[in-house]
């Protein structure tokens, strides 16, 4: 082939590459418009962990106490209307019993049926409180042992624990979320049918029962632990956990209609849940039913609150004794002292109210649930929302309920402790997040979550890695609280390896390098900025190239590809989070479907575009046909996308198959 033919072939090849890239860019732009346009914001999809974090991280909301029940209902109705929440079931309780149970708003927007005292809600993780009560009832009877290794209690359940010889996983670890388990995997979420037995649910994906650190060294919320507890109940009793709990816990408490699965008998009582205004949530059963399948009404859950307030005294159902109640409210599997928001057995502390409280929250698609009781004040409440998009409604209605119940009364906060400069000086430093709930995406939390601690005249100043700060006052023995909190919300201690740790609720941070964490965050922010800049830069270059073409100046060899591939990588990188939102909205992460497979293919496409972008940068640098000024931004974007690809590949995101995790 002669030289002219070679030039002609090369020109045609470049034209084919340009057309291919142009088609790819057009497809990506159309997809971005199609996916980004009609999709409404996902809003705040809240679950029990988000609610627990809200009660440990947000400053308390102060409201004026409604003087009458009618005014309380009116103010709750105003919150619902403002936040677009259809309805809420409520119960107000004291030591004498359920003072009032009812509702505000509607249980179903389409029918307008009002929420009443017997409207049933999916109470989600509040189920754990009943499983814990059932376990403790069997402990009192000598049929279960909290400290016995699970490999002996439940030998048919697959567990992986590299520390088994010295730190076996016990039933207490599973109930206190300190076993080190990962959260349930995506193919363990939703079941095609109601009533999957715990043994079968646990067989779906044993990888969620792998101890990621020594059991008892730190906590991390994990639903499968309660499915193990449900299975332990079945092995100990020889009957289903549902039958046992309904007979031994629910019915004695005064909960005649509460069930662990839908039944035709009470179908007309079940509220409709909503993701957001106008978008109802489908009722989908869950595999890990002992962790969150209970259906109950506000009146019925009020009986549970009454039980906690009675503290095991006579005159009511003797589900468990006073000592067992105290054990339920303690954390015993961790070797360091905790804050007042500790997680016990299906029961945790809350210091966001003006008095220390305990209880549990729950979240499932369309439903948020909460109950709290305040032993020092002798009152408590139940709050069941049939919408999951408004954290503000959750916080504000809680505050109104407490204010009404107490009429402005509070309990004394922890005694004031003068700051110890020497002690606080030893706490100064940076603490990195070290107990991700979902291990697969833990790298995101590690990159974003970190706390810098500095001395403050009143105590300590804490600042988040991504911004936001607060002053905390000491409560003694390494404990601190916000001045408006009713109890200790964080505490400093020593971890297994002797490093200083910061704990609060189920949060766990350990001493680390601030310089490394800050550099990693800045590098990720710079990479994301360059990825977002690349498409806009390519568009500007295209307009400039068109103007030059009109002036009779052709673009240099390789110039189109140099700009197009980083732009393609940038557009793909922008589309991936949008696609992930679609996967979450459609709850399509547990199976191989168009959305989940598309997400997997998108990650591979991003990697391919990034590799091609780097290749074009190298080619342009060697050939030097493109001026340096035109190479700088696309080269930086190409390197950023390639670096991001390596980062995501290292963490298993490239080729991500959610359905197979």
N, C-alpha and C positions, 0 to 999 in steps of 0.2 A: 504494500500500500504506500502511495507516494505522500509527500508532505502535505499537499493540498487536501488529500482525502482524509488524512489524520486530523487536520484542523476542522474539516467539515464534520467528521464523526464526533470530535470533542465538543463542537458547538451544539450538535444535536443532543448529545448526552447532557450538557449543561441545561439545555432547554427543557428536557424531560425532567431533570431534577427540580428546576424552577417550577414547572407546572405541578409536579407532585407536591412540592412544599406549599405552593399556592392553594392547592386543593385541601391539603391538611390544615392550613391556617383557616381557610374558609369554613371547613367542617367544625373546627374548634370554636370559632367565633359564633357560628350558628348554634352549636350545642350550648355555649355559654349563655346566649340569649334565650334559648328555649328552656334551659334549666334554671337560670337565674331570674328570669322574668316573672313567670306566674307563681313561683314558689313563695309562699308567705313565710315570714320569719318563724323559725322553729320555736322561739320563745324559750322560757326557762322550763325545761323538762326536769322536774324535781323528783327525787326519790329520798329514801330515809337517810342516806349518807349526806346528801346535800342539805337536808333539814338539820341533821346533827351538826354539820359544819356551820350552818346559819346560827345555831344556838350557842356556838362557841366562838364565832368570829365576828358577829355583828353586834354593834352596841345596842343595849336595850331600848325598846320603844316606850316612850312615856305617853300615857293617855289619861285623860280625866275619867274618874270612875263614874259610870252610868248609875244614877241613883235608884232607878227602877228597872224591873225586867223588861217592861215595854220599851224603855229608852235604850236598853242594851240591844234588843232586837232591831230597833230602828237604826242604830248606829252600825250594827253588823250588816243590815240590808244596804246601807249606804256604801259600805266597803265593797260588798258583792257587786253592786251596780257600777261603781267606779272601776273595778278591776275586771269586769266581765266574767265573773264566776257565777254559775247558775244557782248553786245552793250550798247549804252547809247544815249538817246535823249536829246538835249540841246536847250536852248534858252537864248540869251543874250539881256538884256533889259535896256533901260534908260528912261528918262522922255518923250522922243519924241516917244517912242514905242518900238516894238520888233526890235532890231538892226539886229539880225541874229537868225535863227532857223534851226536846222538840226540834224545830228546824226553822230556817229562814231561807226563802228562795224556793226554787223548783228542783225536783228530782229529775225531771226530763223536760227539755225545752220544747219538744214537739207536742207533748200532751199537756204541759203546764201543770202536771201533778206536783203538789207542794211537798216539801220535805217535812216529814213528821217524826215523832219519837221512835216509830218502829220501821222507818225506812232503812233498808239494808244497804250497806256500802261494802266495797272491797277494802278491808282495813289493812291489807298488805302485811308489812313486817310487824305490826302489832300482834300478829299470830305468834311470834316468837315468845311473847310474854306467857301465853298459854302453854306452849310446849315446855318452857322452863318450869312452870308450875306443875305440869304433869311429871316431869323428870324428878323434881324435888319431892313430890308425893311418893314416887317409887323409891327414892332414896330413903325417905323416912320409914318405908316399909321393908327396907333392906333388900330390895329387888334390883336396885341400880346403885352404882358407886361412881361419884363424880371423878375420883382420882384413879380409877382403873383404866389401864391402857385400852384404846379403842380396838387394837388388834385382838384383844381378848373379849371385849364386849360385843364387837361387831366384826367377827373374823372374816365374814364374806364381803366386806367392803375394802376395795383396793385403796391403800394409802402408801405414800412414798415419803419417808422421813430419814434423812441421812444421819440424824442425831438419835435414832431410836434406842441405841444402847444406853444412853445416859439421860435422854429427855424424850420419853415416849409421848405420843399424843393421847391425851385423855379426853373424856367426855366434857370436863370443865373447860379445857382448851377450846373445844368445838363451840361450846355455848358462849364463851367470853370472846370469841373471835381472836384467840391468841395462838391458834394451831400453826399459823404461817400459811394457811391455804390461800390460793388464788380465789378470785371471785368466780362464780359459775361461768362456764364458757358459753359462747353465743348459741351453740346448738343445744344447750341445756335450758334455754329461756322458756319458750312457749311450747305447750303440748297440744297436739291435735285433739286430745280428749281429756275430760275431767277424771280425776281419781287415779292417776298413775301412782303405784305404790312406791315408797321410798327406795326399796331395793332396786327397782327398775330404773328410777330416776338417777340413782347413784352409778348405775352401770353405763350410762350414756357416754360420759367423758371423764374418766378417772384423773385426767391431767389437772382438773381443778382441785384435787386433793393431794397436792404435792407441797410439802413444807418448804417454803422458800428461805426460811431462816430457822434458828433453833426455836422449837415450840416453847412459849413462855417468855420469849425475849422482847416481843412487841406485838401490838394488835393490828388487825386489818380486817375490815368487815367482809365476811364471806358467808353467803346464804347456804351453801352446801353443808356447813356445820350443823345447821338445824335439821336438815334432811337426815343426816346421820343420827341426830338425837331422836327424830321420829322413828327411824329404823330401830334404834336401841329400845325405845318403848315397845315396839312390836315384838322384838325378840324376848323382852323381859316379861311381857304379859300374854303372848300367844294370840293377840288380837290386833286389829288395825289401830294405828295411833288415833284415827278419827273416832272410832268407837270408844276407846279408852278415855280420850279427852272430853268427849261430849258427856259421857256418863259420870266421870270422876271430877271434872273441872267446870265445864260450861253449865250443865244443868244445875249442879249445886249452887253455883254463883247466882243463878237466877237469869240465865240466858237461854230461854226455851226455843228460840228460832235460829240461833247462831249455827252455822254449818261451814264445812270445809269445801263444799262444792255446791253448785246450783241445783235446786230442786224445783219441780213444777209447783209444789205446794206453796212456795214463797216467791215465785217468779215475779209476781206483780209488785212486790215490795222493793225490788232491787233498783237502785238509782242508776241512771245512765251517766257514765263518766265522759268528760270532755278534755281533749288535748288543749283546746283553746276555744274561744267563743265560736260557736257554729260548727265545730269539728268534733263529732262524737268519737269516742274510742270503742273499738270492738272489744267484746269480752273474750279474752283468750286465756284459757287455763294455763297454769304454770307447772313445769315439771317438779320443781322443788316446793311442793305444796306445804310441807311443815314450816317453811320459812316465810310464807305469806299468802295462803289461800283462803283465810277465814273471811266469811261474810257475816256481818253483825250490824246491829242498829245502835244509835247513840244511847238509847235507854239501857240496852244490854251492856255496852261497854262501861256505862256509868256504874254498873254493879262491880266490875273489876276495880275501878277507882275506889269505890266504897270498901272493898276488901283490903286494899293497900292501906287505907286510912285507919281501918279498925286495928291493924297491926296484929292480927291473930287473936284478938280478945274474943270472949264468949259472946253469944247473941247473934252469931252469923255462921255461915258455912265454914267448917274447919278443913279447908283444902290442904293447907300446910300450917305448921306452927310458927310461932314468933321467931325462933332461931332460924328456921328455913327462910323466912322472909328477909331476915338480916343477911343471910348468905346470898340470897338472890340479888341484894343491893350492893354486894361487895365484889371486887375483883381480887381473886386469890392466886391466879396463875402467873402474874407478873411479879418480878423480884424487887421492884422499886415502888416507892410511894407514888400514888396518882393524885390527880386533881379531883374536885368535886363533881366533875362531869364524866366520871369513870363509867365503863360499861361492865355491868355485872352479868346476870343470867337473864337475858331477854329484858333488860331493865337498865336504864342509864340516867345519869344526872344531868340537870339543866340549871345553869346559873344566870340565864338571860332575864328571868323574871326578878322582881325585887325580893323574892324569897327563894331559897334553894328548893328545887323540885326534882322529881324523878318521873319516869314513864318510858314511853317509846313512841316513835313515829313510824309512818309507813308510806310507801309510794308505789303505785302501779299505774299503767296508762289510764289516765282519766280520774285518778283518785289520790288524794292526800289525806292522811289520817294522823291524829295526834291525841295522846292523853297525857295528862300531868296530874300529879298529886303532891301536896305540900305537907309533910308530916308535922312540921312545926306549927302550921296554921290550921290544920284539920280540914282543909278544903281541896278540891280538885275539879278537873273539867275534862270533857271529851269534845273534840272538834273533828268533824269528818267533812271534807270538801270533795265535791264531784268535778274537780278541774285541777290540772297540774301545771298551769302556766304562770301562776302569780305567787311569788314568794312574799310579796308585800301583803297580800290578803292573809296568808298564813300567819305572818308575824303580827299584823295589826289586830286580827280577831283574837289571837291568843292573848294579846295585851289587854284587850277589852274584857275578855272573860275573867282574867286574873283580877283586874281592877274592880269589876263588879263583885266578885266573890269576896274580896278582902276589904272593900270599902276604903282603900288607902292604907290598910295595915301592911306591915312588912315584918320579916324576921331579921334579926341582927346579922349583919355580914360577919365574916371572919374578923377576929380582933385585929386592930391596927398594929402593925409591927414597924418599928423604925428601920429605915434602910441601913444595911451593913455594908459600907463601902468596900471592905475587903472581900466579902462574899460576892457582891455584885461585880467587882472587878474580875473575879474568877469566872463569872458567867459570860463576860463580854466575848463576842465573837460571832461567827456565822454558822447557822445550822441549816443543813440541807434535808429536804424531804426524803424519807428512806423507808416508807412502807406503802407502796402503791396498792390500791385495791385491785386494779386490773393490771397484772404484770405485763401483758403485751403492750400496753400503752403507758407504762410507768415512766418511760424515757421522757414523755412530754411533761409529766408532773415534776420529774427531777430537774428538767430544764427551767421550769417556770416557778416552782415553789421553793422558797428559801427565806430564812428570817435572820436579819442582823440584829444583834442585841448590844445596846450601849447603856452606860450608866446614865441615870437621870436623877435630879435632886429628890424626886419623890419615890424613886425605885429604879425602873428600867425603861428604856425607850426601845420599842421593837419596830422594825421596818421590813416590809416584804420586799423580795428581790425585784418584783415588777412594779413596786410603788405602793404607797399607803403605809401609815405608821400610827402608833398609839403609845400612850404612856401607861404603864402598869405599876401597881403598888404591891409591896410585899405582903404575904400572908403567913410567912414563916416556913422553915424547913424547905427552902427552895421553891415555894409556891408564890404565884402572883395572880392578880386579877385586875381587870379594868375597874376604875373607881365606881362605876355604876353597876357592876356585876355583884351578885349576891353571894358568890363563893369563889374559891380558887379555880381558875380556868386553865392555867398552865403550870407545869412544875418542871424544874431541872433535876436531873439525876445522872447516874452513870450507867452506861450500857454494858453489854457482855464483854466488850473488848476494853472497857475502862474509859472510853470516850464519853465526853459530856453529851447528854441528850436532853431534848425539850419535848415534853409530852403534854397532851391535852385532849380529853375525849379519846378517840382512836387515832389521833394524829401523832406522828412520831418523826422527830427531826434529830439529826445527829451532827456533831461538829464536823465542819468541812472547810475547804478553802473558798473564801469569798472571791478571790481573784479568778480562780478557775470557773466558778459558777457564773460570775459576771461576764467573763470573756466568752463562755459558751453561749450565754443569752444574747450578747451583742452580736456574735457571729451568726446566730440563727436569725436575729432581726435584720442584719445586713443582707443575708442570703435571701430572705423573704422579700425585702425591699427591691433587690436587684431582679428577682423573678417577676415581681409585679411591674417593674420598670421596663423590662425587656419588650413586651408587646407594644407598649406606647412608644418606645424608642424605635422599634421596627416600623411602626406606622408613620412616625415622623420621617424616618429615612426613606420610606416608600414615596411619600409626597415629594421629598427633595429629589429623589431619583427621577420621578415623573417630570418635575420641573427641569431637571438637567437633560432629560430625554427630549423635551420640547425644544431645548436650546441646542440640541444636536450632539449632546455628550453622552456616550454610552457608559453604563456602569462597568466597573472593573470585574475581572474574572474572580469568581468566588465571593463577590460582595453580597449578592442576594442570599446565598446560603449562610454566610456569616451572621446576617441579621435574622434570617427566618428561623433557624433552628433554636436559638435562645428564646425567640418569641414563642415558638411552639412549646418549648419546655415551660415557659412562664404561664402560658394559657392552660396547659395541662395541670400545672401546679395549682392554679386558681380553681380549676374545675373539680379537682379531687375532693376538697372539703365540701363543695356543694353536693357532689354525688354522695358523700358520706352522710350529709344531712338527709338526703332523699332515702338512703338505706335505713336510717334511724326512724324517719317519719313513717315509712312503710313497714317497719319492724321486719325487715327482710334480711337480717344478718344471720339467721340460723340455718338457711338453706342456700343451695346454689341456684340463683335465679338471675334474671336480667340485670338487676341493680347490683347485687353482690359480685357477680362475675364481671360486670362492667367496672366496678371499683378495682377489682384485681387487675383487669386489663389496663385500666388507667394508670396504675402504679408502674406497670411494665412499660407503657407508652412514655411516661415521664422519664424513666431511666433511659429508654432508647433515644428520645429527643435530647437529653442531656449529654449522652455519649456522642451523638452526631454533632452537637454544638461544640464540644471540646475538639472534636476532630477537625471541624471547619476553622476553629481558632488556630490550631496548629498549622493547618494548611495555609491559612492566610499569613501567618507569621513567617513561614518558610518562604512563600512566594513573594511576599511584600508587594502584592499588586494593589492592596487596599491601604490608603493612607492611615497612619497611626492614629490620627484623631478620630477616624471612623471606626477603628478597631477597639478602642478602649472600653466603651460601655458594653457592646455585645460580648467581648472577651470576658469582662468581669461577670456578666450575667451567666455566661456559659460555665465558668469556673464555679460560680455559686450554685448553679443547678446540679453540676456534677458532684460538688461537695455534699449537697443535700441528698443526692442519690446514694452516695456512700453511707451517709449518716442513717438514712432510712433503711438501706439494705442491711446495715449492721444490726438494726433493731427489728428486722423481719417484716418491714412494711412493703418493700418491693415484692410484688407477687402475693400480696396479702389475700388469703382465702378465709374470710370470717367464718364461713360455715364449717371449716375444718380445724379451727383452733383447738 
